[in-house]
Amino acid sequence: MIPVAEVQIGDKEKEYVNDCLATGWVSSLGKYVTAFEQAFARFCGRAYGVATNNGTTALHLALAALKIGPGDEVIVPSLTFVATANAVAYAGARPVFVDSDPDTWTMDPQAVAAVVTPRTRAIIPVHLYGHPVDMDPILDLARERNIAVIEDAAEAHGARYKGRVVGSLGLMGCFSFYGNKIITTGEGGMVVTDDQALAQRLAWLRDQAMSRERRYWHSEVGYNYRLTNIQAAIGLGQLERIDRILARKRQIADLYNRQLANVPGLTRAPEAPWAHNVYWMYSVLVQDNFGLSRDEVMAGLRARGIDSRNFFWPVHSLPPYESGLRLPVCEDLAARGINLPSSPSLTDDQVSYICQVLADLGRAHA
């Protein structure tokens, strides 16, 4: 079975982890946490990085640092992993769901403008599957209304919007380092920002909000959201070769684009003129003229040894958040979307095989 994603651990990661084991620095204290925070912040063009134990807690920590809570509203796209909305719920605020742009599949800036209210405290654009959100209209609106922008870049390490790295555009950028992400720490996350006071507050809340001057004194409710030194060691080793990882993912996307160009009924992954997509997942939409439904295509791939994933269910349709809201663009995208194998370890021959199977499925049922 050709997997959708596959973890690659190199020699540097092993060297750094063995150093943690040899020195005994295995928990959240140790040089690799600081080194990883600093290096990843530089990669994002940010001044500060605050590592967390996963991407969801990075989002929650960002909201908590701004004291967003009950009575507040946070605008999120519905086509995202549920963690984006869950982090808002953890804070006690209300997620306000908006539809997707049909061309980029990401948050529709016009839809955002339509739902802003006096209670809106933050907007969380999600750079979905590696493609950046059209950020300028959202940033302009946020400045006018004094709303914080927190980028969810969990799936988009290194993606660029008009030449700028995602995570560097809003007040804060949040990342995930789960095992299937562009770089991994196993589990892990990061908040990056240019605001020194905010970075200090993030780090303080992450460590149970314990006083730096008075041990075991806690003036607010804090969180144990720390990343371990071992995880940071893996992340630092991964980060040292992220340029090669991203280059290979672009090569794989180019192969998919060329070989699927003449397959009727498949819409290929987007890349807007202003965007640099990192193709965390190479995704396609199955149109009616393909001859099979999305789920039938996935079954056909699996029967031929190819794993795939459907798109996320729109969060507004899930039981915890369902309210009767209809968002037609993201609902249609979710019903048609497939994530294809996208690991940097894929060979050219494997990509060609996947494309040939898709073409054969289409021809057999056209």
C-alpha positions in Angstrom: 0.0 0.0 0.0 1.4 3.4 -1.0 0.7 5.6 2.1 -0.8 9.1 2.1 2.1 10.2 4.3 5.2 8.6 5.6 7.6 9.8 8.3 11.3 10.2 7.4 13.8 10.3 10.3 17.4 11.2 9.3 20.8 10.8 10.9 20.7 14.3 12.5 17.5 13.6 14.4 18.9 10.4 15.8 22.2 12.1 16.7 20.3 14.9 18.6 18.0 12.5 20.4 20.9 10.3 21.5 22.5 13.4 22.9 19.3 14.0 25.0 19.4 10.5 26.2 23.1 10.6 27.0 22.9 13.8 29.0 19.6 13.1 30.7 17.8 16.2 29.3 14.7 14.4 28.1 11.8 16.6 29.4 11.0 20.2 28.6 14.2 21.7 29.9 17.2 21.4 27.6 19.1 23.1 24.8 17.1 21.7 21.9 13.8 23.3 22.9 15.4 26.8 22.7 17.4 26.0 19.6 14.3 24.7 17.8 12.2 27.7 18.8 14.9 30.1 17.6 15.6 28.3 14.3 11.9 27.8 13.4 11.1 31.5 14.2 13.9 32.5 11.8 12.6 30.1 9.2 9.2 31.9 9.5 10.8 35.4 9.5 9.6 36.0 13.1 11.5 37.2 16.1 10.1 34.7 18.6 9.0 31.1 18.8 7.2 29.4 21.6 7.1 25.6 21.3 4.0 23.6 22.5 3.1 19.9 22.7 0.9 20.0 19.7 -0.7 22.3 17.1 -4.1 22.4 18.9 -2.5 23.7 22.1 -0.6 26.3 20.0 -3.9 27.7 18.8 -5.5 27.6 22.3 -2.4 29.2 23.8 -2.6 32.0 21.3 -6.2 32.7 22.2 -5.5 32.4 25.9 -2.6 34.9 25.6 -5.1 37.4 24.2 -7.6 36.7 27.0 -10.2 35.6 24.5 -13.1 33.9 26.2 -16.8 33.7 26.9 -18.8 36.3 25.0 -16.2 36.6 22.3 -16.4 35.4 18.7 -13.6 34.0 16.6 -14.1 33.6 12.8 -12.8 30.4 11.4 -13.2 28.6 8.0 -15.5 25.6 8.2 -13.3 23.5 5.8 -10.5 22.8 8.2 -9.4 20.1 10.7 -11.7 20.3 13.7 -8.9 21.4 16.0 -9.2 25.0 14.7 -12.7 25.3 16.0 -12.0 23.1 19.1 -9.3 25.6 20.3 -11.9 28.4 20.2 -14.3 26.2 22.2 -11.6 25.5 24.7 -11.2 29.2 25.3 -14.9 29.5 25.9 -15.5 31.7 22.9 -17.8 31.0 20.0 -16.4 29.9 16.6 -18.1 31.6 13.7 -17.9 29.6 10.5 -17.3 31.0 7.0 -17.3 29.5 3.6 -14.4 28.7 1.3 -13.1 30.4 -1.8 -13.8 28.1 -4.7 -10.5 28.8 -6.4 -8.1 28.4 -3.5 -10.3 26.1 -1.3 -9.3 28.3 1.7 -11.2 30.9 3.8 -13.2 33.3 1.6 -12.2 36.9 2.7 -15.5 38.3 1.5 -17.3 35.8 3.8 -15.2 37.0 6.7 -16.2 40.6 6.2 -19.9 39.6 6.2 -19.8 38.0 9.7 -17.8 40.5 11.7 -19.6 41.8 14.7 -18.7 44.0 17.8 -17.9 40.7 19.6 -15.3 39.5 17.0 -12.0 39.3 18.8 -10.0 37.2 16.3 -9.9 35.7 12.8 -8.1 32.4 12.2 -7.2 31.9 8.6 -6.2 28.3 7.8 -3.6 27.7 5.0 -5.3 24.6 3.9 -3.4 21.6 2.6 -0.4 23.9 2.0 -2.0 26.7 0.0 -2.0 30.2 1.6 -5.2 32.2 2.3 -5.6 35.5 0.5 -4.5 37.4 3.5 -4.4 41.1 2.5 -8.2 41.7 2.6 -8.4 39.9 6.0 -5.4 41.9 7.4 -6.9 45.2 6.2 -10.3 44.4 7.8 -8.6 43.3 11.0 -6.6 46.5 11.3 -9.7 48.6 10.7 -11.7 46.8 13.4 -8.9 46.1 15.8 -9.2 42.3 15.5 -6.3 39.9 16.0 -5.3 37.6 13.2 -3.9 34.2 14.3 -2.7 32.1 11.3 -3.3 28.4 11.4 -0.3 27.3 9.4 -0.3 23.7 10.7 -0.3 22.3 7.1 1.8 24.9 5.4 5.4 25.2 6.7 7.2 27.3 4.2 4.3 28.3 2.0 4.4 31.9 0.8 1.8 34.7 0.3 3.0 37.4 -2.1 6.6 36.4 -1.2 6.1 36.3 2.6 6.2 33.1 4.6 2.9 32.1 6.2 2.9 32.5 9.9 4.6 35.9 9.5 1.5 37.8 8.4 -0.8 37.9 11.4 -0.2 38.8 15.0 0.7 35.2 15.6 1.2 32.1 13.5 0.5 28.5 14.8 2.1 25.4 13.5 1.8 21.6 14.0 4.6 19.1 13.9 2.4 15.9 14.0 3.9 12.9 12.3 2.3 13.6 8.9 3.3 17.2 8.7 6.0 18.7 6.5 8.4 18.4 9.4 7.6 16.5 12.6 8.5 16.2 16.2 6.1 13.2 16.6 3.6 15.5 18.3 4.3 19.1 18.8 3.5 22.7 17.8 4.8 26.3 17.8 3.5 29.8 18.1 5.6 32.4 16.3 5.3 36.2 16.7 7.2 39.4 16.6 5.7 40.8 19.8 8.2 40.3 22.6 5.7 40.9 25.4 3.2 38.5 23.8 6.0 35.8 23.4 6.8 36.1 27.1 3.1 35.7 28.0 2.8 32.7 25.7 5.8 31.0 27.3 4.6 31.8 30.8 1.1 30.5 30.2 2.5 27.3 28.6 4.4 26.6 31.9 1.4 26.7 34.2 1.7 30.5 34.5 4.3 30.1 37.2 6.0 33.2 38.4 9.6 33.6 37.3 10.5 35.3 40.6 8.4 33.3 43.0 8.5 29.5 42.4 5.1 27.7 42.6 3.3 31.0 42.6 0.6 31.2 39.9 -1.4 34.4 39.4 -3.6 33.0 36.5 -4.8 29.6 35.3 -2.0 28.3 33.1 -1.4 25.2 31.0 1.1 22.3 30.7 1.7 22.7 27.0 5.4 22.1 27.0 7.4 20.4 24.2 10.0 17.9 25.4 13.7 18.3 24.7 13.6 14.9 22.8 10.8 16.1 20.5 12.6 19.4 19.9 15.8 17.5 19.0 13.8 15.6 16.3 12.3 18.9 15.1 15.7 20.6 14.9 17.1 17.8 12.8 14.1 17.9 10.5 14.3 21.7 10.1 17.9 21.4 9.0 16.7 19.7 5.8 13.3 21.4 5.3 14.4 23.0 2.1 15.1 19.6 0.5 11.7 18.3 1.8 9.9 21.3 0.3 11.7 21.0 -3.0 10.8 17.3 -3.3 7.1 18.1 -2.5 7.1 20.6 -5.3 8.6 18.1 -7.7 5.9 15.5 -6.8 3.2 18.1 -7.3 4.6 19.0 -10.7 4.5 15.3 -11.7 0.9 15.1 -10.6 0.0 18.3 -12.4 1.6 17.1 -15.7 0.3 13.6 -15.6 -3.3 14.4 -14.5 -3.7 17.4 -16.9 -5.5 15.3 -19.5 -7.6 13.2 -17.2 -11.2 14.4 -17.6 -13.3 15.0 -14.5 -10.4 15.7 -12.1 -9.7 19.3 -10.8 -6.1 19.5 -9.8 -4.7 21.2 -6.7 -4.8 25.0 -6.9 -2.0 27.5 -6.8 -3.1 31.2 -7.1 -0.7 33.6 -8.9 0.2 35.2 -5.6 0.8 31.9 -3.8 3.6 29.4 -3.3 1.8 26.2 -2.4 3.9 23.7 -0.5 1.5 20.8 -1.3 1.4 19.3 2.2 -1.2 17.1 0.5 -1.6 16.9 -3.2 -5.4 17.1 -3.6 -7.9 16.7 -6.4 -11.6 17.2 -6.8 -13.7 14.5 -8.5 -16.2 16.1 -10.8 -19.5 14.6 -12.1 -18.0 13.8 -15.6 -15.4 11.5 -14.1 -18.0 8.8 -14.0 -17.4 7.7 -10.4 -18.1 9.4 -7.1 -15.3 10.5 -4.8 -15.8 7.5 -2.5 -15.8 5.1 -5.4 -12.5 6.6 -6.7 -11.0 6.1 -3.2 -12.2 2.5 -3.2 -10.7 2.0 -6.6 -7.4 3.4 -5.5 -7.3 1.2 -2.4 -8.1 -1.9 -4.5 -4.9 -1.1 -6.4 -2.7 -0.6 -3.4 -3.0 3.2 -3.1 -4.1 4.9 0.1 -6.0 8.2 0.1 -8.0 10.5 2.3 -11.2 12.4 1.9 -11.2 16.1 2.6 -12.1 17.2 6.1 -15.8 17.3 7.0 -16.9 20.9 7.2 -16.8 21.7 10.9 -20.2 23.4 10.9 -21.7 20.0 9.9 -20.2 18.1 12.8 -22.4 17.3 15.8 -20.7 19.6 18.3 -21.1 22.6 16.0 -24.1 21.8 13.8 -26.7 24.6 13.7 -28.4 24.3 10.4 -25.9 26.7 8.7 -25.3 26.1 5.0 -22.0 26.9 3.4 -22.3 25.5 -0.1 -18.8 26.0 -1.4 -17.0 24.1 1.4 -19.7 21.5 1.5 -19.2 20.8 -2.2 -15.4 20.8 -1.9 -15.6 18.4 1.1 -17.9 16.0 -0.9 -15.5 15.9 -3.9 -12.0 16.2 -2.4 -9.3 13.5 -2.2 -5.9 13.8 -0.7 -3.4 11.6 -2.7 -0.1 10.2 -1.4 2.2 13.2 -0.9 5.2 12.0 1.1 8.7 13.3 0.0 9.7 9.7 -0.1 7.4 8.9 -3.0 9.3 7.9 -6.1 8.6 9.2 -9.6 7.4 5.8 -10.6 4.9 5.6 -7.7 3.4 9.0 -8.7 3.1 7.8 -12.3 1.4 4.6 -11.2 -1.1 6.6 -9.1 -1.8 8.9 -12.0 -2.2 5.9 -14.4 -4.7 4.2 -12.0 -6.7 7.5 -11.8 -6.8 7.7 -15.6 -7.8 4.1 -15.9 -10.6 4.5 -13.4 -11.9 7.5 -15.3 -11.8 5.8 -18.7 -13.5 2.7 -17.4 -16.5 4.6 -16.1 -16.7 7.6 -18.5 
